[in-house]
Amino acid sequence: MQRVMNVLIEPGFYKILIQTGKNITAVAFMDIENRNRCCLLDVATSGLHYYIQVKKPLKNLSIQVFGDEQKFDSVEFDFLPVSQTCFRLKMSFAGIFRNRIQSFGPGEKLLCLGGSSDEVAAIAFSNVDHRHLYLYGLDSESITENNWGWADVGFEADISQRSAGKSDTRTCIYLHIHYLQTWPEIRAILSANTSGMDLIITTTVNDEDFYADVHESFPNARVILIENRGRDIGPFVELLKQGVFKQYDAVCKIHGKLSLKDGRETVSGQRIRRYSLACLLADGAATNIATMFKDNPDIGLVGPQNLLLPPKNEPVERYIKHELGSMKRVLTLAGVKFDPQNIQFFVGTMFWFRPDALDLLNRTNLRIMDFDAENGAKRNTLQHGLERLFCAFAQIAGYKIAGLQPQAQHDETNPLEEK
């Protein structure tokens, strides 16, 4: 349940006081004017205390309640001012332990005190997951408002069942898949929406049953077994260098994105994958986008609108600071310059592209073996640096970048929003 409240919380330091009914498990606070500012507070674990640093005024606060009985009236909260000295002391103590210093917004700290290490680790992860969902417009309220039921239920019984026409452009769907459990969902959406398009698959898994299933569903598909290096980026760069995509007018790059926590798929990972597939393929989007490339020769790369970072009027620094080293290395290899302040990129690296728009990337001579074998690294890798540069390479080549929303929102063509 979600309500919007007109409040005025001035910059400063606060202790958050919350009283709830016994069936409420968590409360989220979100700035409706800035999707970078939100937090999810666990209220079911006893002994927890929260402190927050607010750097910019909070004027319109959205409150979301989670639990078995989501009754807004049973939640009371207050932001109790504390001194900077008090907050700094609390933060110094919290810094001794992992996960107790969390985030509310850029440069705004949220302190979680009390509770066991395991409880706080789970709370910190839930807060990060919720912050991602809110930033990308994939939180539960946004899903409901936009009628994006497929974000949680998938496509097999939803929009992927609708028929799609054929495109008269030379198009290809390129899929990289490491987690085979995502294949049934991807197969369903491809079957319903990519008639007449070539399919190229790279996979790290040598599984005869998977190969047989692919060829039964898509007899002309090309399947390539490849090393597990660079996640979805390494195989993509290798195929680009081999010239595999040069024969096409437009190519859709997707992958079986799967984010796991304690062996279970995260809500944010699942929704990002399904939102990307909905924007790029579902409900006839694939055919319409292919036509867009034909009708708009200046468009070089098109991706999911909500996943294009940085958000409008926001600086890019916080999204690239850990990857600047590898980004500069790639640009140097390509012999080009690009102002980091102008970087844009699609989270999840799923997009449609015009092969000519990424020609400059081939100057780097990067191949699959230039990427480290998969080691679980989350930042400061070649693949993370490249993720942030695909749009830049297209722009350097003189092409435009555009974002789009899922086709089901519109009566006809899915409109492009140029960037």
FENURWO-V653967 format. One record per residue. N is the residue number from 1. SS is DSSP state (~ for helix, > for strand, _ for the rest). PHI is phi in whole degrees, -180 to 180 (NA if undefined). PSI is psi in radians with two decimals (none if undefined). Layout:
n-><N/N>
ss-><SS/SS>
phi-><PHI/PHI>
psi-><PSI/PSI>
This chain:
n-><1/2/3/4/5/6/7/8/9/10/11/12/13/14/15/16/17/18/19/20/21/22/23/24/25/26/27/28/29/30/31/32/33/34/35/36/37/38/39/40/41/42/43/44/45/46/47/48/49/50/51/52/53/54/55/56/57/58/59/60/61/62/63/64/65/66/67/68/69/70/71/72/73/74/75/76/77/78/79/80/81/82/83/84/85/86/87/88/89/90/91/92/93/94/95/96/97/98/99/100/101/102/103/104/105/106/107/108/109/110/111/112/113/114/115/116/117/118/119/120/121/122/123/124/125/126/127/128/129/130/131/132/133/134/135/136/137/138/139/140/141/142/143/144/145/146/147/148/149/150/151/152/153/154/155/156/157/158/159/160/161/162/163/164/165/166/167/168/169/170/171/172/173/174/175/176/177/178/179/180/181/182/183/184/185/186/187/188/189/190/191/192/193/194/195/196/197/198/199/200/201/202/203/204/205/206/207/208/209/210/211/212/213/214/215/216/217/218/219/220/221/222/223/224/225/226/227/228/229/230/231/232/233/234/235/236/237/238/239/240/241/242/243/244/245/246/247/248/249/250/251/252/253/254/255/256/257/258/259/260/261/262/263/264/265/266/267/268/269/270/271/272/273/274/275/276/277/278/279/280/281/282/283/284/285/286/287/288/289/290/291/292/293/294/295/296/297/298/299/300/301/302/303/304/305/306/307/308/309/310/311/312/313/314/315/316/317/318/319/320/321/322/323/324/325/326/327/328/329/330/331/332/333/334/335/336/337/338/339/340/341/342/343/344/345/346/347/348/349/350/351/352/353/354/355/356/357/358/359/360/361/362/363/364/365/366/367/368/369/370/371/372/373/374/375/376/377/378/379/380/381/382/383/384/385/386/387/388/389/390/391/392/393/394/395/396/397/398/399/400/401/402/403/404/405/406/407/408/409/410/411/412/413/414/415/416/417/418/419>
ss-><_/>/>/>/>/>/>/>/>/_/_/>/>/>/>/>/>/>/>/_/_/_/_/>/>/>/>/>/>/>/>/_/_/_/_/_/_/>/>/>/>/>/_/_/_/_/_/_/>/>/>/>/>/>/_/_/_/>/>/>/>/>/>/>/>/>/>/_/_/_/_/~/~/~/_/>/>/>/>/>/>/>/_/~/~/~/~/~/~/~/~/~/~/~/_/_/_/_/_/_/>/>/>/>/>/_/_/>/>/>/>/>/>/_/_/_/~/~/~/~/~/~/~/~/~/~/~/~/~/~/~/~/~/~/~/_/_/_/_/~/~/~/~/~/~/_/_/_/_/~/~/~/~/_/_/_/_/_/~/~/~/_/_/_/_/_/_/_/_/_/>/>/>/>/>/>/>/_/_/~/~/~/~/~/~/~/~/~/~/~/~/~/~/_/_/_/_/>/>/>/>/>/>/_/_/_/_/~/~/~/~/~/~/~/~/~/~/_/_/_/_/>/>/>/>/_/_/_/>/_/~/~/~/~/~/~/~/~/~/~/~/~/_/_/_/_/_/_/_/>/>/>/>/>/>/_/_/_/_/>/>/_/_/>/>/_/~/~/~/~/~/~/~/~/~/~/~/~/~/~/_/~/~/~/~/~/~/~/~/~/~/~/~/~/~/_/_/_/>/>/>/>/>/>/~/~/~/>/>/_/_/_/_/_/_/_/~/~/~/~/_/_/_/~/~/~/~/~/~/~/~/~/~/~/_/_/_/_/_/~/~/~/_/_/>/>/_/_/_/_/>/>/>/_/~/~/~/~/~/~/~/~/~/~/_/_/_/~/~/~/_/_/>/_/_/_/_/_/_/_/_/~/~/~/~/~/~/_/_/~/~/~/~/~/~/~/_/_/_/>/>/>/>/>/_/_/~/~/~/_/_/_/_/_/_/_/>/>/_>
phi-><NA/-137/-134/-106/-123/-85/-132/-137/-111/-74/-54/162/-124/-141/-99/-91/-104/-133/-126/-136/-70/-68/-93/-91/-103/-156/-132/-111/-112/-137/-81/-74/-94/-152/-73/-81/-117/-167/-157/-117/-110/-74/-119/-91/-82/-74/83/-88/-134/-118/-127/-136/-106/-114/-97/-125/-57/-104/-110/-125/-109/-96/-113/-121/-113/-120/155/-69/-122/-85/-107/-61/-64/-92/-115/-125/-145/-154/-105/-91/-61/-130/-76/-61/-62/-60/-64/-63/-65/-62/-69/-62/-67/-62/-68/-70/-114/-78/75/-87/-99/-116/-129/-110/-154/-55/75/-107/-90/-121/-103/-117/-112/90/77/-80/-60/-66/-64/-69/-61/-67/-64/-62/-64/-62/-65/-62/-60/-65/-62/-63/-60/-69/-60/-89/65/-119/-70/-60/-65/-67/-60/-68/-61/-91/60/-98/-60/-62/-61/-111/-99/90/-112/-60/-112/-131/-69/-71/-82/-81/-72/-133/-81/-98/-97/-97/-98/-82/-126/-144/-102/-109/-117/-107/-134/-112/-94/-67/-66/-87/-62/-56/-67/-67/-58/-62/-74/-68/-60/-88/-133/-127/-57/83/-102/-70/-130/-120/-124/-108/-146/-93/-110/-91/-130/-64/-64/-65/-60/-64/-66/-60/-73/-71/-82/-136/-56/-98/-67/-106/-115/-123/-82/-141/-67/-85/-132/73/51/-83/-80/-57/-61/-63/-64/-62/-68/-60/-65/-75/77/-61/-96/-63/-78/-105/-80/-153/-132/-105/-98/-133/-155/-82/-59/-146/-107/-113/-138/55/82/-118/-71/-77/-64/-64/-62/-65/-71/-64/-62/-70/-64/-62/-64/-67/-66/-94/-131/-71/58/85/-60/-58/-66/-66/-69/-58/-67/-59/-63/-67/-84/-128/-65/-90/-82/-108/-154/-131/-144/-67/-55/-68/-100/-85/-110/-79/-61/-54/67/-109/-69/-92/-50/-66/-94/-127/-60/-82/-113/-59/-60/-70/-65/-64/-62/-65/-63/-65/-61/-82/72/-129/-122/-156/-68/-56/-65/-101/-66/-132/-158/-96/-59/94/48/-116/-167/-94/-145/-93/-51/-61/-69/-111/-58/-61/-63/-68/-63/-70/59/-71/-131/-58/-76/-79/-94/-67/-59/-54/-133/83/-60/-104/-158/57/-125/-61/-67/-70/-66/-65/-52/-88/-117/-60/-64/-62/-61/-66/-70/-61/-78/96/-100/-99/-108/-141/-114/-148/-108/-56/-60/-64/-77/-122/-76/-127/-73/-74/-71/-89/-116/-72/-120>
psi-><2.44/2.40/2.61/2.31/2.43/1.95/2.91/1.80/1.93/2.77/2.41/-2.81/2.37/2.63/2.27/2.09/2.20/2.31/2.24/2.93/2.83/-0.37/0.03/2.27/-0.48/2.68/2.32/2.39/2.24/2.33/1.98/-0.16/-0.18/1.88/-0.06/-0.13/1.85/2.86/2.69/2.12/2.18/2.21/0.09/-0.47/2.20/2.64/0.18/2.51/2.36/2.39/2.54/2.53/2.17/2.08/-0.45/2.62/2.48/2.04/-0.71/1.90/2.22/2.26/2.19/2.35/2.37/2.45/-3.11/-0.65/1.64/1.38/1.99/-0.61/-0.32/0.20/2.18/2.38/2.79/2.60/1.80/2.02/2.43/2.85/2.76/-0.66/-0.78/-0.80/-0.74/-0.67/-0.76/-0.72/-0.63/-0.73/-0.79/-0.57/-0.24/-0.46/2.78/2.55/-0.02/-0.35/1.92/-2.88/2.57/-0.77/-3.13/2.02/0.07/2.03/2.55/2.14/2.33/1.87/2.58/3.03/2.83/2.92/-0.75/-0.70/-0.76/-0.62/-0.76/-0.69/-0.76/-0.74/-0.75/-0.65/-0.78/-0.78/-0.78/-0.70/-0.70/-0.80/-0.75/-0.72/-0.71/0.11/0.55/0.31/2.88/-0.68/-0.71/-0.68/-0.76/-0.80/-0.63/-0.03/0.74/1.04/-0.50/-0.34/-0.50/-0.51/-0.23/-2.94/-0.30/-0.59/0.37/-2.31/-0.35/-0.18/-0.15/2.51/2.73/2.58/3.12/2.60/2.55/0.20/2.79/1.83/2.73/2.45/2.14/2.08/2.23/2.28/2.18/-0.70/1.79/-0.33/-0.26/-0.16/-0.80/-0.73/-0.76/-0.71/-0.74/-0.77/-0.58/-0.75/-0.65/-0.25/0.02/0.59/2.30/0.00/2.49/2.70/2.15/2.25/2.26/2.50/2.60/-0.03/2.15/1.53/1.91/-0.61/-0.69/-0.79/-0.75/-0.70/-0.71/-0.86/-0.41/-0.71/-0.60/1.44/-0.49/0.12/2.57/2.14/2.24/2.14/2.27/2.73/2.67/1.33/2.31/0.28/-2.23/-0.26/-0.78/-0.91/-0.64/-0.80/-0.67/-0.80/-0.62/-0.80/-0.58/-0.16/0.35/-0.55/-0.03/-0.43/-0.10/2.65/-0.56/2.50/2.42/2.06/2.06/2.93/2.85/1.14/2.27/2.06/2.14/2.52/2.04/0.68/0.01/2.56/2.38/2.68/-0.75/-0.75/-0.75/-0.77/-0.62/-0.77/-0.85/-0.64/-0.73/-0.82/-0.64/-0.73/-0.69/-0.45/-0.71/2.70/0.63/0.06/-0.65/-0.83/-0.74/-0.69/-0.71/-0.69/-0.65/-0.73/-0.67/-0.71/-0.27/1.41/-0.19/-0.11/2.21/-0.54/2.31/2.30/-3.09/2.16/-0.85/-0.29/0.13/2.02/2.62/2.82/2.78/2.33/0.28/2.46/2.71/-0.20/-0.81/-0.32/-0.17/-0.09/-0.59/-0.21/0.06/-0.66/-0.89/-0.55/-0.79/-0.64/-0.79/-0.77/-0.65/-0.75/-0.60/-0.21/0.55/2.84/2.57/2.26/2.08/-0.47/-0.31/0.15/2.36/2.60/2.71/2.05/2.30/-0.20/0.83/2.20/2.87/2.51/2.71/2.12/-0.67/-0.47/-0.36/0.29/-0.66/-0.47/-0.51/-0.35/-0.41/-0.38/0.43/2.44/3.03/-0.60/-0.14/-0.21/2.51/2.59/2.54/2.20/0.15/0.06/2.40/-0.15/2.93/0.82/2.86/-0.71/-0.64/-0.61/-0.78/-0.64/-0.61/0.03/-0.18/-0.77/-0.68/-0.76/-0.70/-0.70/-0.69/-0.61/-0.02/0.19/2.82/2.71/2.49/2.60/2.73/2.84/2.93/2.45/-0.54/-0.26/-0.26/2.69/-0.61/-2.09/2.46/1.98/2.53/2.50/1.81/2.57/none>
